[in-house]
Amino acid sequence: MALAASGLVNSVAFWAYGRALARGDLSLVLPLINLSPLVLLFSGWWLLGERPSPGSSVGVALLVVGSLLLARGAEPGVRLLQSPGARPMLLVAVLWGVAATFDKVGVQASGSLTWVALFNLVVAAGLLTPAWLQSGRKQGSVDPVAGAVGQPVGPQRLLLLCGLLLLCGLVGAVGMVSQMEALRSTAVVHVIAIKRLSTLFSAVVGVVWLGETRAGLRLPGASLMLAGAVRLLATAGGW
């Protein structure tokens, strides 16, 4: 039951995620994912009985506000919700906030490795089946983005693509198994909130390595996110 529910919810979420990225600017709509811990404050309580403590609520609030301020620093003067990709990404945040509770149920019942393997199979089936049916109706058409159908790919490029796919798959598998192991040992809202620190790491990489400007505008958001992470870690550790 948990596998079917998680597969269905995540399949819809990944579809909406692709729609959001296709219709909106990446740096503008991506931070909306950080709203998922807010959803988890309620879905974790409702579905798992994990009642959030005051410390958890404060930590999540700091992380969410900080992430949104971080996005404002990247795109000043732009209204977030006016982006055409904002509504699909808000749907993603809600769906992933609910799906994480199903993940915890599945991990506790089957183990991390088994759950990750079954989860990816179900989600892949949920995403590839509609795409396969749609491609059958449009066989022989030309994709204006990808170019001509059947365009040959050189062996060196094919080898590079296979290597990148293998690397991404390995990194993703390690990250997902680590996340599932974390779900077994603490409240789901703690795990997902800390996971959303990836927004902060991306901002640091952008400023330090890619030379992006407006670092000063991102400082308040980064500080709030760090404070929220420390608060959540303290709550999870019983400090």
Beta strands, then each sheet from edge to edge (+ up, - down):
end
